[in-house]
Amino acid sequence: MPAFATPDVPPSAPPAADALPRALLYSTSAGFGGPGLHLTSYQSALAASDAGILRRAVGYSDSQSAIPHDRIRSLAAHPVRLLSGLGSARYYGAKKRYVDWIASRELERGGYDCFHSWSGDCLRSLLVARQRGIPSLLEIPTWHRNKGQAKRFETRSERELRARRGWRAALDRLPPSRQRVLLEYDLADWILVQSTFAAETFVAAGVPAEKIVIVARGADVDRFTPAERPPETFRALFAGALIRRKGVHHLLQAWKSLALDNAELWLVGAVHPEIEPALRECAMPSVKVLGFSDDLPALFRQASVFVFPSECEGWAKVTFEAAAAGLPMIGTRESGDSVIDGVTGWLVPANDPEALADRLRHAHAHREQLPAMGAASRRRVVDGYQWRHFRLRLLHAWARARAGRPPADGSAGSSAFMCFSGSASRSTVDTA
């Protein structure tokens, strides 16, 4: 497996204008402007708009002012919104299918020379792009869907779901299936990931390394700034969805085992039902569950260390923001490339509460080390991971797409076009 270098050094300048596409279509089931993926989509569309190559961006909202509104097709008022009562997974699945249908129709009208979309949002569109010879880029927020494991193209449970009939089964099939996502991987000319670990999961699944481009996200270093002085109370902070995949239950277990003096654990983010048993089991006065906050910079400035023990992540945007705020991080390699061990924080194995407790104990006992680590974290973001750096990296990815497809590999991409269990053809995959 090839070694991917963390791309700390950003491009020094944008590509030459004649190296870029002239008419880009960007599509997303998120919106343009706002938190989370909405911010990433906005920054992507902004990069294309500022370079003069954005012909159209398709998404579910337009709450920004920097991009001309006539370049954005908002689906905020479209009928798919009436399906919001189906439950989050089904509703988001319906939104993804609808944005895919709209984007595919845009491509069919012609006039585009590059297509960029997100995993789960674009199977039909990628088929049209391939038929018309339009270079395509597929952005992946986490890892390869198989998560580094060897899996059949279709498992027994997936085959049973596909065979079910009736309206309930149709609703259950609205979220993008693993097969649909694998087909997208094969059809896209380029795959954009956020971290070295994410890239390695694709290579492990047989995707050629030459097809993979690492485009890490960024942070607003003017909004996320360090505190003037460290807090008197040792305060470990986690921010993100409170779910098991992000290791919150391990963090709670580690914290409960320590019983540190003059210390608090702050958990910032929406509480999901799956984590409620761990919250009850580890409830103690030093654990503060703050819920969702739209003022993370203020919370970061009250913390001593950022803790992010995720077991599966692309490279979470919140880790850039915590680093910009001058916080050292205790995290896993599976959560991205945020930690340079011993320099900007400490790496711990995923799903290992004892190792996590050991690093928290060390940080509490050696608080004099934290300011220098926090300064190194911020310097790394300032030098290489601001949003302007993200936009530069994206411009170079689009230039690479325009220059031509990656080298063909006879073994790559075959999984998505294999027969279902050796009997069904690719046409059995529903692209509607």
MOVENCOR-V533486 format. One record per residue. N is the residue number from 1. RES is the residue in one letter. SS is DSSP state (H for helix, E for strand, C for the rest). Layout:
n res ss
N RES SS
N RES SS
This chain:
n res ss
1 M C
2 P C
3 A C
4 F C
5 A C
6 T C
7 P C
8 D C
9 V C
10 P C
11 P C
12 S C
13 A C
14 P C
15 P C
16 A C
17 A H
18 D H
19 A H
20 L C
21 P C
22 R C
23 A C
24 L E
25 L E
26 Y E
27 S E
28 T C
29 S C
30 A C
31 G C
32 F E
33 G C
34 G C
35 P C
36 G C
37 L H
38 H H
39 L H
40 T H
41 S H
42 Y H
43 Q H
44 S H
45 A H
46 L H
47 A H
48 A H
49 S H
50 D H
51 A C
52 G C
53 I C
54 L E
55 R E
56 R E
57 A E
58 V E
59 G E
60 Y C
61 S C
62 D E
63 S C
64 Q C
65 S C
66 A C
67 I C
68 P C
69 H H
70 D H
71 R H
72 I E
73 R E
74 S E
75 L C
76 A C
77 A C
78 H C
79 P H
80 V H
81 R H
82 L H
83 L H
84 S H
85 G H
86 L H
87 G C
88 S H
89 A H
90 R H
91 Y H
92 Y H
93 G H
94 A H
95 K H
96 K H
97 R H
98 Y H
99 V H
100 D H
101 W H
102 I H
103 A H
104 S H
105 R H
106 E H
107 L H
108 E H
109 R H
110 G C
111 G C
112 Y C
113 D C
114 C E
115 F E
116 H E
117 S E
118 W E
119 S C
120 G C
121 D C
122 C C
123 L H
124 R H
125 S H
126 L H
127 L H
128 V H
129 A H
130 R H
131 Q H
132 R H
133 G C
134 I C
135 P E
136 S E
137 L E
138 L E
139 E E
140 I C
141 P C
142 T C
143 W C
144 H C
145 R C
146 N C
147 K C
148 G C
149 Q C
150 A C
151 K C
152 R C
153 F C
154 E C
155 T C
156 R H
157 S H
158 E H
159 R H
160 E H
161 L H
162 R H
163 A H
164 R C
165 R C
166 G C
167 W H
168 R H
169 A H
170 A H
171 L H
172 D H
173 R C
174 L C
175 P C
176 P C
177 S C
178 R H
179 Q H
180 R H
181 V H
182 L H
183 L H
184 E H
185 Y H
186 D H
187 L H
188 A C
189 D C
190 W E
191 I E
192 L E
193 V E
194 Q C
195 S C
196 T H
197 F H
198 A H
199 A H
200 E H
201 T H
202 F H
203 V H
204 A H
205 A C
206 G C
207 V C
208 P C
209 A H
210 E H
211 K H
212 I E
213 V E
214 I E
215 V C
216 A C
217 R C
218 G C
219 A E
220 D C
221 V C
222 D C
223 R C
224 F C
225 T C
226 P C
227 A C
228 E C
229 R C
230 P C
231 P C
232 E C
233 T C
234 F E
235 R E
236 A E
237 L E
238 F E
239 A E
240 G C
241 A C
242 L E
243 I C
244 R H
245 R H
246 K H
247 G C
248 V H
249 H H
250 H H
251 L H
252 L H
253 Q H
254 A H
255 W H
256 K H
257 S H
258 L H
259 A C
260 L C
261 D C
262 N C
263 A E
264 E E
265 L E
266 W E
267 L E
268 V E
269 G C
270 A C
271 V E
272 H C
273 P H
274 E H
275 I H
276 E H
277 P H
278 A H
279 L H
280 R H
281 E H
282 C C
283 A C
284 M C
285 P C
286 S C
287 V E
288 K E
289 V E
290 L E
291 G E
292 F C
293 S C
294 D C
295 D C
296 L H
297 P H
298 A H
299 L H
300 F H
301 R C
302 Q C
303 A C
304 S C
305 V E
306 F E
307 V E
308 F E
309 P C
310 S C
311 E C
312 C C
313 E C
314 G C
315 W C
316 A C
317 K H
318 V H
319 T H
320 F H
321 E H
322 A H
323 A H
324 A H
325 A C
326 G C
327 L C
328 P E
329 M E
330 I E
331 G E
332 T C
333 R H
334 E H
335 S H
336 G C
337 D C
338 S C
339 V C
340 I C
341 D E
342 G C
343 V C
344 T C
345 G E
346 W E
347 L E
348 V C
349 P C
350 A C
351 N C
352 D C
353 P H
354 E H
355 A H
356 L H
357 A H
358 D H
359 R H
360 L H
361 R H
362 H H
363 A H
364 H H
365 A H
366 H C
367 R H
368 E H
369 Q H
370 L H
371 P H
372 A H
373 M H
374 G H
375 A H
376 A H
377 S H
378 R H
379 R H
380 R H
381 V H
382 V H
383 D H
384 G H
385 Y C
386 Q E
387 W H
388 R H
389 H H
390 F H
391 R H
392 L H
393 R H
394 L H
395 L H
396 H H
397 A H
398 W H
399 A H
400 R H
401 A H
402 R H
403 A H
404 G C
405 R C
406 P C
407 P C
408 A C
409 D C
410 G C
411 S C
412 A C
413 G C
414 S C
415 S H
416 A H
417 F H
418 M C
419 C C
420 F E
421 S C
422 G C
423 S C
424 A E
425 S C
426 R H
427 S H
428 T H
429 V C
430 D C
431 T C
432 A C
